[in-house]
Amino acid sequence: MKLKNGYYIEKENELYKIKPLEKNITLSEIGVFLWKCTKEKDLNSNELLNLLLDKFQISTVLALGEIDTFIKICKENGIFE
């Protein structure tokens, strides 16, 4: 999975929002990390999981949930290549 060019995140009032979407979608700190990872490389879910577990001290279950949510948001909004 890799993000399409033209999309970016912008910090507004301590929230990170995906631009230029019509919808108002915000990302958590973990979502921002996943965004940065997929902006630079084409990564699969296992690679994202390993990066996430290396960066944050969270359980595998929580990490997988965050990845699923991130992927769902990106797919629903046509953000992935």
C-alpha positions in Angstrom: 0.0 0.0 0.0 1.3 3.4 -0.9 -0.4 6.8 -0.8 -1.3 8.7 -3.9 0.5 12.0 -4.6 -1.5 15.1 -3.8 -2.7 14.1 -0.4 -1.0 15.4 2.8 -1.7 15.8 6.5 -2.0 19.1 8.2 -2.0 19.9 11.9 -5.0 22.0 13.0 -5.6 22.6 16.7 -3.6 19.6 17.8 -5.4 17.3 15.3 -3.9 15.9 12.1 -6.3 16.1 9.2 -6.0 14.6 5.7 -6.1 17.2 3.0 -7.5 17.9 0.4 -10.5 15.7 1.3 -14.0 17.0 1.3 -14.6 15.0 4.5 -13.1 16.0 7.8 -10.9 13.0 8.7 -8.4 13.2 11.6 -5.5 10.9 12.4 -4.2 9.8 15.7 -0.4 9.8 16.4 -0.3 6.2 15.2 -2.3 7.1 12.1 0.2 9.9 11.4 3.1 7.4 11.7 1.4 5.0 9.3 0.8 7.9 6.9 4.4 8.8 6.9 5.4 5.1 6.4 3.1 4.6 3.4 3.9 8.0 1.9 7.5 6.9 1.4 7.2 3.2 0.5 4.8 0.6 -0.8 4.3 -1.5 2.4 2.0 -4.5 3.2 0.2 -5.0 6.5 2.9 -7.2 8.0 5.6 -4.6 7.3 3.4 -1.9 8.8 2.8 -4.1 11.9 6.5 -4.6 12.4 7.2 -0.8 12.0 4.4 0.1 14.4 5.5 -2.4 17.1 9.1 -1.1 16.8 8.0 2.5 17.2 5.2 2.2 19.9 4.9 0.2 23.0 1.5 -1.3 22.1 0.0 -4.8 21.9 -0.1 -6.6 18.6 -3.9 -6.6 18.8 -4.1 -2.8 19.2 -1.5 -2.3 16.4 -3.5 -4.5 14.0 -6.7 -2.6 14.9 -4.9 0.7 14.1 -3.6 -0.6 10.8 -7.1 -1.9 9.8 -8.7 1.5 10.6 -6.0 3.3 8.7 -6.3 1.1 5.7 -10.1 1.3 5.7 -10.0 5.1 5.8 -7.5 5.3 3.0 -9.4 2.8 0.8 -12.8 4.4 1.4 -11.4 7.8 0.3 -9.3 6.6 -2.6 -6.0 7.7 -1.1 -4.0 4.6 -2.0 -2.4 4.1 -5.4 
